């Protein structure tokens, strides 16, 4: 007779999907935006094939230019710091 294994055991043994974390974070950002909890958002993205790079910002009227500039500067510094680790 075959062993019976719970689905939870099988799920824990699977290799995590490398994109899952990124998608979950993007869904959380969307949730925050829909709830009115974001006033600005800076982004950069690279397609899987490396042929396109996208960058930009989205903001509401509540986000002023200096806040957006500061956010972009912080993002740049964070990427540089993280890439060096």
Helices and strands as residue ranges (DSSP letters): H 7-13, H 20-34, E 40-46, E 53-59, H 65-83
